Amino acid sequence: MVSRRSAPTVRVVQVLDYFVEQRGKRVGLSELARALDLAKPTCLGILTELTAGGYLVRGADTTTYGLGPALIEAGRVAQDSFAISALARVELEKLTSRYRTTCTASAVIGDQIMVLESTGPGMIKVGAAYHFAPPVGLMYVLWDTDAAFDAWLARPAAVPLQQNEARLRQVVAECRERGYLIESLTAAGRKLYSLLAGFAADDLPDDLRELVGELVTSLGERVYLGTDLQPRKEHPVSLLAAPTYGGDGRQNMVLTMYVGASITGAEIDRRGTALVTAAEAVTAATGGRRPPEPLRPGSADPRTQTLTDRPPLPGRAPTEPEEPTATE
């Protein structure tokens, strides 16, 4: 895997890690510089900026430093993100038992999509991460505000993508109304996530970027729409996905049920309904709440502006709605 590291950033992380290891003990400039083998001017610059941001505080004697209040809020946010996954596991295990399939709970943590919980026969590694940028990540903003959706679309794509604005709007509208997403089962789709695992958009080697470009042409090509499905006909389904919500009514996590097989439209509906019920149970258990009503592109969004209030979308289209399935 290609990895780019910033030496100045690494030093900042080292400083913060050192303070955490001290368990509340205050540390002076000289001690810190010796412990981390850094030049005093470098240490002083880092300490000054972290103190200005509230991540560190300077002691009354002005010669020692300790962890600051800004880390408290950051810690609470991180704790909430991971605590909700434990509650989700209860519902995931029920789905796994009922459908004998792999289920996951995942969320956007920083700039990455991270698997927080996994149950079932083909358990996906907890902690597995994917870069949060097109063509990966539609389901993590699909039920969020339009502003969050647009921010994701504006991220640099891992590969050039075609714009299919009409289909994108249709996918958004249908998935928000249905409550879950259904992703079709294709060989390309299976390869895509494994190829992009752990890569930032600008880290992809040229040969891998070219291969991914061959697998994906637009964001909406693998999502089933209502007109694609028939109750008695079997459809190849990769997975289903449904959102959970926080106390502010914003999407905060995605529950996924893997199918990895062809199932009828009626079975898709049954599994999708079960997945949505599980997601609603997690939302309730964590004190969250659903938005007042499904948001539709072109209709009034009580939390932010609508899609039709904005200029044409960037040259990308959404992924497909996903279904509950067995393994990926």
Legacy VTK file of the C-alpha trace (Angstrom):
# vtk DataFile Version 3.0
C-alpha trace
ASCII
DATASET POLYDATA
POINTS 328 float
0.000 0.000 0.000
1.298 3.426 -0.921
1.710 5.593 2.154
2.474 9.297 2.377
3.499 10.713 5.730
4.124 14.276 6.801
7.115 14.615 9.128
5.787 17.799 10.829
2.427 16.107 11.423
4.121 12.994 12.799
5.911 15.186 15.344
2.629 16.760 16.475
1.131 13.294 16.964
4.214 12.218 18.915
3.816 15.191 21.243
0.140 14.456 21.909
0.825 10.750 22.405
3.546 11.570 24.922
1.220 13.738 26.984
-1.423 11.005 26.970
1.158 8.490 28.201
1.977 10.762 31.152
-1.536 10.207 32.538
-2.020 13.806 33.678
1.553 14.624 34.633
2.691 18.038 33.451
5.772 18.148 31.258
8.318 20.876 30.564
9.867 21.828 27.238
13.295 20.367 27.978
11.906 17.031 29.174
9.657 16.732 26.126
12.463 17.566 23.696
14.741 14.936 25.276
12.063 12.257 25.430
11.103 12.664 21.769
14.584 13.543 20.506
13.326 16.782 18.998
14.941 20.209 18.809
13.687 22.644 21.438
12.553 25.249 18.866
10.516 22.569 17.113
8.936 21.436 20.374
8.191 24.993 21.414
6.426 25.728 18.139
4.234 22.624 18.502
3.458 23.367 22.148
2.522 26.958 21.325
0.070 25.963 18.580
-1.518 23.136 20.578
-1.932 25.466 23.541
-3.540 28.121 21.337
-6.013 25.500 20.092
-6.877 24.350 23.595
-5.375 20.894 23.115
-2.744 21.674 25.753
-2.709 24.087 28.694
0.292 25.854 30.193
0.809 25.613 33.938
0.686 28.581 36.277
4.481 28.577 36.389
4.412 28.889 32.549
7.137 26.232 32.219
5.083 23.032 32.101
2.227 21.794 29.945
-0.651 19.333 30.252
-3.580 18.091 28.184
-6.226 20.741 27.463
-10.032 20.971 27.372
-10.327 20.728 23.576
-9.451 17.039 23.872
-12.425 16.458 26.149
-14.928 17.284 23.425
-12.932 15.356 20.845
-12.904 12.368 23.187
-16.640 12.566 23.759
-17.320 12.568 20.032
-15.019 9.582 19.511
-16.564 7.748 22.462
-20.074 8.308 21.122
-19.020 7.025 17.704
-17.727 3.750 19.122
-20.303 3.297 21.910
-23.160 3.279 19.415
-21.545 0.368 17.595
-21.820 -1.816 20.707
-25.573 -1.207 20.789
-25.759 -1.934 17.078
-24.158 -5.338 17.591
-27.251 -6.602 19.384
-29.390 -5.906 16.316
-26.752 -7.195 13.897
-26.646 -10.528 15.720
-30.416 -10.844 15.403
-30.199 -10.276 11.645
-27.302 -12.710 11.318
-29.232 -15.376 13.213
-32.366 -14.864 11.137
-30.747 -14.720 7.692
-27.484 -16.584 8.351
-25.481 -13.813 6.776
-22.781 -11.270 7.520
-23.901 -7.917 8.882
-21.856 -4.837 9.702
-22.110 -1.446 11.352
-19.829 1.220 9.950
-19.431 4.980 10.044
-17.298 7.822 8.782
-14.476 8.496 11.237
-12.433 11.480 10.103
-11.687 10.979 6.419
-12.265 7.234 6.460
-15.138 4.819 6.463
-14.494 2.370 9.283
-16.105 -0.973 10.131
-17.144 -0.744 13.793
-18.949 -4.078 14.267
-19.290 -7.273 12.271
-21.311 -10.434 12.829
-21.894 -13.599 10.875
-20.107 -16.381 9.010
-17.973 -14.171 6.775
-17.125 -11.595 9.404
-15.454 -8.503 8.029
-12.507 -7.258 10.031
-13.498 -4.626 12.580
-11.330 -1.598 11.947
-11.166 -2.151 8.185
-11.055 1.296 6.594
-11.844 2.837 3.217
-11.163 6.343 1.998
-14.326 8.446 2.181
-14.488 9.850 -1.350
-16.312 8.980 -4.590
-16.809 6.313 -5.787
-16.902 4.980 -2.196
-19.199 6.385 0.477
-22.597 7.182 -1.049
-24.548 5.315 1.636
-22.853 7.363 4.372
-24.372 10.622 3.119
-27.425 9.378 1.284
-29.783 9.990 4.223
-27.885 12.976 5.611
-28.426 16.648 4.750
-27.995 17.806 1.181
-25.034 19.878 2.331
-23.270 16.741 3.604
-24.129 14.940 0.377
-22.664 17.748 -1.724
-19.534 17.900 0.425
-18.907 14.222 -0.298
-19.459 14.734 -4.027
-16.977 17.602 -3.969
-14.201 15.417 -2.558
-11.494 14.470 -5.076
-12.575 11.196 -6.663
-10.215 8.227 -6.679
-10.837 7.934 -10.423
-12.527 10.105 -13.061
-16.286 9.467 -13.014
-19.031 10.258 -15.484
-21.851 12.545 -14.442
-25.338 11.084 -14.459
-27.244 13.748 -12.576
-30.717 12.483 -13.457
-30.002 8.990 -12.139
-28.220 10.368 -9.104
-31.244 12.426 -8.124
-33.494 9.429 -8.674
-31.297 7.179 -6.516
-31.264 9.756 -3.727
-35.031 10.224 -3.850
-35.887 6.514 -3.946
-33.448 5.444 -1.247
-34.623 8.184 1.094
-38.236 7.214 0.545
-37.632 3.451 0.747
-35.338 3.742 3.739
-32.635 1.387 2.503
-30.262 0.923 -0.436
-29.921 -2.117 -2.677
-26.616 -2.740 -4.403
-26.460 -5.150 -7.308
-24.037 -8.056 -7.290
-21.278 -7.658 -9.864
-17.731 -8.945 -10.088
-16.559 -5.349 -10.528
-18.292 -4.257 -7.344
-16.577 -6.976 -5.334
-13.164 -5.969 -6.636
-13.720 -2.261 -6.127
-13.801 -2.168 -2.326
-10.820 -4.484 -1.957
-8.824 -2.352 -4.383
-9.641 0.899 -2.586
-9.219 -0.390 0.978
-6.888 1.894 2.876
-6.028 4.154 -0.060
-6.459 7.919 -0.129
-7.602 9.308 -3.484
-4.187 10.772 -4.301
-2.318 7.651 -3.128
-3.562 5.327 -5.869
-0.763 4.119 -8.136
-1.402 4.904 -11.801
-1.940 1.264 -12.751
-4.436 0.759 -9.917
-6.208 4.015 -10.776
-6.574 2.789 -14.359
-7.984 -0.555 -13.215
-10.478 1.076 -10.850
-11.507 3.378 -13.683
-12.395 0.311 -15.725
-14.514 -1.083 -12.874
-16.512 2.075 -12.249
-17.898 4.478 -14.824
-20.533 6.322 -12.777
-21.714 6.359 -9.165
-25.216 5.101 -9.882
-24.529 2.132 -12.071
-24.745 -0.553 -9.353
-27.822 0.703 -7.478
-31.217 -0.873 -8.034
-34.125 1.497 -8.582
-37.748 0.532 -8.041
-38.357 0.011 -11.753
-35.516 -2.521 -11.857
-37.174 -4.888 -9.388
-39.981 -7.419 -9.790
-41.472 -9.355 -6.845
-41.167 -12.843 -8.359
-38.030 -12.329 -10.412
-34.614 -13.056 -8.941
-32.117 -10.217 -8.874
-28.383 -10.521 -8.097
-27.851 -8.557 -4.895
-24.577 -7.675 -3.225
-25.891 -6.034 -0.077
-28.522 -3.889 1.587
-27.811 -0.830 3.739
-29.911 1.344 6.068
-29.024 4.381 8.206
-29.124 5.097 11.920
-29.594 8.632 13.242
-28.221 10.715 16.092
-30.027 13.036 18.472
-29.836 15.849 15.917
-31.665 13.803 13.282
-28.491 13.422 11.226
-27.342 10.121 9.779
-24.506 8.770 11.942
-23.963 5.138 10.958
-24.881 2.524 8.362
-26.047 -1.041 9.036
-25.305 -3.424 6.199
-26.632 -6.885 5.442
-24.722 -8.896 2.853
-26.561 -11.091 0.369
-24.081 -12.139 -2.301
-26.709 -14.073 -4.252
-29.781 -13.736 -6.441
-33.026 -13.300 -4.512
-36.542 -12.289 -5.523
-37.852 -8.756 -5.352
-40.223 -9.889 -2.607
-37.324 -11.281 -0.550
-35.394 -8.048 -1.068
-38.340 -6.193 0.397
-38.572 -8.557 3.393
-34.882 -8.282 4.192
-34.829 -4.553 3.588
-37.728 -4.069 5.975
-35.952 -6.161 8.629
-32.784 -4.120 8.193
-34.643 -0.828 8.533
-36.367 -2.142 11.672
-32.958 -3.005 13.146
-31.590 0.434 12.261
-34.600 2.113 13.872
-34.034 0.050 17.034
-30.418 1.231 17.201
-31.511 4.833 16.657
-34.020 4.561 19.509
-31.576 2.804 21.859
-28.991 5.545 21.398
-31.407 8.447 21.851
-31.438 9.339 18.190
-34.340 10.409 16.046
-35.271 10.131 12.413
-35.726 13.288 10.315
-39.400 14.425 10.259
-39.898 12.882 6.835
-37.782 11.404 4.031
-35.842 14.159 2.302
-36.335 14.385 -1.422
-34.195 16.215 -3.953
-36.173 19.244 -5.045
-38.325 19.403 -1.904
-37.877 21.576 1.163
-35.155 20.284 3.467
-35.788 21.531 7.025
-32.097 21.197 7.885
-30.376 22.674 4.827
-30.936 23.766 1.261
-32.285 21.390 -1.375
-30.511 19.814 -4.290
-32.503 21.886 -6.767
-31.333 25.083 -5.087
-27.797 24.305 -6.136
-25.937 24.312 -9.464
-25.599 21.045 -11.439
-23.856 18.300 -9.496
-20.198 17.569 -10.190
-19.540 14.901 -12.805
-20.558 11.991 -10.644
-23.623 9.877 -9.900
-24.649 7.890 -6.768
-24.292 4.221 -6.049
-27.163 1.853 -5.863
-29.502 1.046 -2.974
-28.198 -1.900 -1.010
-29.812 -5.036 0.310
-29.251 -7.333 3.280
-26.982 -10.207 2.196
-24.667 -12.934 3.346
-21.076 -12.106 2.534
-19.132 -9.786 0.336
LINES 1 329
328 0 1 2 3 4 5 6 7 8 9 10 11 12 13 14 15 16 17 18 19 20 21 22 23 24 25 26 27 28 29 30 31 32 33 34 35 36 37 38 39 40 41 42 43 44 45 46 47 48 49 50 51 52 53 54 55 56 57 58 59 60 61 62 63 64 65 66 67 68 69 70 71 72 73 74 75 76 77 78 79 80 81 82 83 84 85 86 87 88 89 90 91 92 93 94 95 96 97 98 99 100 101 102 103 104 105 106 107 108 109 110 111 112 113 114 115 116 117 118 119 120 121 122 123 124 125 126 127 128 129 130 131 132 133 134 135 136 137 138 139 140 141 142 143 144 145 146 147 148 149 150 151 152 153 154 155 156 157 158 159 160 161 162 163 164 165 166 167 168 169 170 171 172 173 174 175 176 177 178 179 180 181 182 183 184 185 186 187 188 189 190 191 192 193 194 195 196 197 198 199 200 201 202 203 204 205 206 207 208 209 210 211 212 213 214 215 216 217 218 219 220 221 222 223 224 225 226 227 228 229 230 231 232 233 234 235 236 237 238 239 240 241 242 243 244 245 246 247 248 249 250 251 252 253 254 255 256 257 258 259 260 261 262 263 264 265 266 267 268 269 270 271 272 273 274 275 276 277 278 279 280 281 282 283 284 285 286 287 288 289 290 291 292 293 294 295 296 297 298 299 300 301 302 303 304 305 306 307 308 309 310 311 312 313 314 315 316 317 318 319 320 321 322 323 324 325 326 327
